[in-house]
Amino acid sequence: MQLANPVMTASGTFGYGTEFADFIDLERLGGIIVKGTTLNRREGNPYPRMAETPSGMLNAVGLQNKGVDYFVQHIYPAIKHLRTNIIVNVSGSDIESYVRTAEIINELEEIPAIELNISCPNVKQGGMAFGVTAKGANEVTKAVREVYKKTLIVKLSPNVTDITEIARAVEDGGADSVSLINTLLGMAIDAERRRPMLSTITGGLSGPAVKPIALRMVWQVSKAVNIPIIGLGGIMNARDAIEFLLAGASAIQVGTANFIDPTVTIKIIEGINDYLERHHYQSISEIIGALEC
């Protein structure tokens, strides 16, 4: 998969892209990763399911979406004309649902890739996420690889002991690329009410607070695998994006920052171009993994 530039949007923070069409030219983006799509309709978690935290936010939306068939019939026709990479984030509750969803999306001509969200709880294994063990990550990646014939990106969970072990497992399972990090597990409490601020008690932490952890993990994974890495986690501006590229990412995703400034992705693209010009680089490839340690 070829990108016009290394800036993409993170799943769940940019809707299906059309929601931001009044703010930016969507075709200037390297790619749009649409919100999580599951085999069947999901209502998501009860409210409240978002909470602001220092330098970030918690979310427990719960993959609310109308299912892959609705996506094919109603969303895909509205976005397939966009001259950028439209990537579908695929989630599931067991291997069979991942596989079936990937099979359906495989038939969509204008979708060049899927991003496999392996942070989902495996209902057949007592709720443990696929992505927290090398075995589980490998199994779901391998199963989807058998039916999905285009670019397969696997999104890694940071809630693990050794991120490189998981990265190698999905590479071995047939992934073309990995994206990291997904959100970190966190919680927030309303002290006056003595109640959690999320209906689910815990949720996914994103935003600037997670950036140092994300950078570290991208750097570690870049030393462990031979497939391209997409970096994300707390990227708020061009400087943040450049740090991820220097750490070894070939592309980046912007997430939480979209809620603050809907034009931030374009500003990041322009900021990266300015950096390359100021440092007399001819290509983005010259700074990928160029960190001097």
Residue pairs with C-beta under 8 A, 6 or more apart in sequence:
1 85
1 112
1 113
1 150
1 151
1 176
3 30
3 31
3 85
3 251
4 28
4 29
4 30
4 84
5 28
5 29
5 30
5 269
5 272
5 284
6 30
6 241
6 245
6 249
6 250
6 251
6 252
6 272
6 284
7 29
7 30
7 241
7 251
7 252
7 254
7 265
7 268
7 269
7 272
8 29
8 30
8 31
8 32
8 33
8 85
8 87
8 230
8 251
8 252
8 253
8 254
9 17
9 29
9 31
9 32
9 33
9 253
9 254
9 255
9 258
9 265
10 33
10 232
10 253
10 254
10 255
10 258
11 33
11 34
11 35
11 36
11 89
11 115
11 117
11 155
12 35
12 36
12 59
12 61
12 89
12 255
13 254
13 255
13 256
13 258
13 259
14 20
14 32
14 33
14 34
14 35
14 258
15 34
15 35
16 32
16 34
16 35
16 75
16 78
16 79
17 26
17 32
17 34
17 79
17 82
17 86
18 26
18 78
18 79
20 26
20 258
20 262
23 262
23 263
24 262
24 263
24 265
24 266
25 266
26 32
26 82
26 84
27 82
27 83
27 84
28 84
28 266
28 269
29 84
29 265
29 269
30 84
30 85
30 251
31 84
31 85
31 86
31 87
31 251
32 79
32 82
32 84
32 85
32 86
32 87
33 87
33 88
33 89
33 115
33 253
34 71
34 75
34 79
34 86
34 87
34 88
34 89
35 65
35 89
36 63
36 65
36 89
36 90
36 91
36 117
37 65
37 67
37 68
37 71
37 88
37 89
37 90
37 91
37 101
37 105
38 63
38 65
38 67
38 68
38 90
38 91
38 92
38 93
38 97
38 101
39 67
39 68
39 92
39 97
39 100
39 101
40 67
40 97
41 65
41 66
41 67
41 70
42 62
42 63
42 64
42 65
42 67
43 62
43 64
44 61
44 62
44 63
44 64
45 60
45 61
45 62
45 64
45 199
45 200
46 199
46 200
47 199
48 197
48 198
48 199
49 59
49 60
49 61
49 62
49 198
49 199
49 200
49 203
50 57
50 58
50 59
50 60
50 61
50 198
50 203
51 57
51 58
51 59
51 188
51 197
51 198
51 203
52 58
53 186
53 188
53 205
53 207
53 209
54 209
55 207
55 208
55 209
56 205
56 206
56 207
56 208
56 209
56 210
56 234
56 256
57 205
57 206
57 207
57 256
57 259
58 186
58 187
58 188
58 197
58 198
58 203
58 204
58 205
59 183
59 203
59 204
59 206
60 198
60 199
60 200
60 202
60 203
60 204
62 200
63 91
63 120
65 71
66 74
68 101
68 104
68 105
69 104
71 88
72 104
72 105
72 108
76 108
76 110
76 111
79 86
80 86
80 108
80 109
80 110
80 111
81 110
85 112
85 113
86 110
86 111
86 112
87 111
87 112
87 113
87 114
87 115
87 153
88 105
88 111
88 113
88 114
88 115
89 114
89 115
89 117
89 155
90 98
90 101
90 102
90 105
90 114
90 115
90 116
90 117
90 144
91 98
91 101
91 117
91 120
92 98
92 101
92 120
92 140
93 120
93 121
93 122
93 123
94 122
94 123
94 124
95 139
95 140
95 143
98 116
98 140
98 143
98 144
99 143
99 144
99 146
99 147
102 114
102 116
102 144
102 147
102 148
103 147
103 148
105 111
105 114
105 148
106 147
106 148
106 149
106 150
111 150
112 150
112 151
113 150
113 151
113 152
113 153
113 176
114 144
114 148
114 150
114 151
114 152
114 153
115 153
115 154
115 155
115 179
116 140
116 141
116 144
116 152
116 153
116 154
116 155
116 175
117 155
117 182
118 129
118 130
118 131
118 136
118 137
118 140
118 141
118 154
118 155
118 156
118 157
118 170
119 129
119 130
119 131
119 155
119 157
119 159
119 182
119 183
120 129
120 130
121 127
121 128
121 129
122 128
122 129
122 130
122 136
125 136
128 136
129 136
129 157
129 159
130 136
130 137
130 139
130 140
131 137
131 155
131 156
131 157
131 160
131 166
131 182
132 157
132 159
132 160
132 166
133 166
134 165
134 166
134 168
134 169
135 169
137 154
137 156
137 166
137 169
137 170
137 173
138 169
138 170
138 172
138 173
139 173
140 173
141 152
141 154
141 169
141 170
141 173
141 174
141 175
142 173
142 174
144 152
145 152
145 173
145 174
145 175
151 176
151 177
152 174
152 175
152 176
152 177
153 175
153 176
153 177
153 178
153 179
153 230
154 170
154 173
154 175
154 177
154 178
154 179
155 178
155 179
155 180
155 182
156 163
156 166
156 167
156 170
156 178
156 179
156 180
156 181
156 182
156 217
156 221
157 166
157 181
157 182
158 180
158 181
158 182
158 183
158 184
158 210
158 213
158 214
158 217
158 233
159 184
159 185
160 166
163 180
163 181
163 217
163 220
163 221
164 220
164 221
164 223
164 224
164 225
167 178
167 180
167 221
167 224
167 225
168 224
168 225
170 178
171 178
171 225
171 226
171 227
175 227
176 227
176 228
177 227
177 228
177 229
177 230
177 250
178 221
178 225
178 227
178 228
178 229
178 230
179 229
179 230
179 231
179 232
179 253
180 214
180 217
180 218
180 221
180 229
180 230
180 231
180 232
180 233
181 210
181 213
181 214
181 217
181 218
181 232
181 233
182 204
183 203
183 204
183 205
183 206
183 210
184 204
184 205
184 206
184 210
184 213
185 202
185 203
185 204
185 205
186 202
186 203
186 204
186 205
187 196
187 197
187 198
187 201
187 202
187 203
188 196
188 197
188 198
189 195
189 196
189 197
190 196
190 197
196 202
206 233
206 234
206 255
206 256
207 234
207 256
208 234
208 236
208 256
209 234
210 233
210 234
211 233
211 234
211 235
211 240
213 233
214 231
214 232
214 233
214 234
214 244
215 231
215 233
215 243
215 244
215 247
217 233
218 229
218 231
218 244
218 247
218 248
218 249
219 247
219 248
219 291
221 229
221 248
222 229
222 247
222 248
222 249
222 289
223 248
228 250
228 251
229 248
229 249
229 250
230 249
230 250
230 251
230 252
230 253
231 244
231 245
231 247
231 248
231 249
231 251
231 252
231 253
232 244
232 252
232 253
232 254
232 255
233 255
234 240
234 256
235 241
235 244
235 252
235 253
235 254
235 255
235 257
235 268
236 256
236 257
236 260
236 264
237 257
237 264
237 267
237 268
237 271
238 267
238 268
238 270
238 271
238 272
238 274
238 275
239 271
241 252
241 254
241 268
241 271
241 272
242 271
242 272
242 275
242 287
244 252
245 252
245 272
245 284
245 287
245 288
245 290
246 287
246 288
246 289
246 290
246 291
247 289
247 291
248 288
248 289
248 291
249 288
250 288
252 268
254 264
254 265
254 268
257 264
258 264
258 265
261 267
272 284
275 281
276 282
276 283
276 284
276 286
276 287
279 287
281 287
